[in-house]
Amino acid sequence: MKTNVLTLAPSDFAQLARDILSHPGRTLCFHARGSSMAPFIRNRDLLIVASIGSVPLRCGDIVLYQRSDGAPIVHRILTRTPRRDTLILQTRGDSHAGPRESVPIDQVLGRVIGVRRGTRHIRIDRRLPRWTA
């Protein structure tokens, strides 16, 4: 089976993700790049991201969002704070010791619901993540 690979600039990828995930029930799969979520998500793991839909985001969820500089980021939600007319999420990568990043809810593109590493699959759209063969 031949696999086609599409390489996009970060801001173009974020726009494509926004376009796909703005429709309820849609998912997007892509390979993680970097180590900010290690050891839970590793470089080159395949991430499965779903549209947020009507399920509220909660602390501990892993989300794909677009930073103000256009870069797409996958980090874990640490806190949720209502501010004026919006919700502000504080996020950080699991392996980062630095400061949290404030993310307005409208910058969130989707929620990570699964991670594939080789033949293993971690479903994280359930309460407790688990490995399956």
Secondary structure by P-SEA (a helix, b strand, c coil): cbbbbbbbcaaaaaaaaaaaaccccbbbbbbbcccccccccccccbbbbbccccccccccbbbbbbcccbbbbbbbbccccccccbbbbbbbccccccbbbbbccccccccccccccccbbbbccccbbbbcc
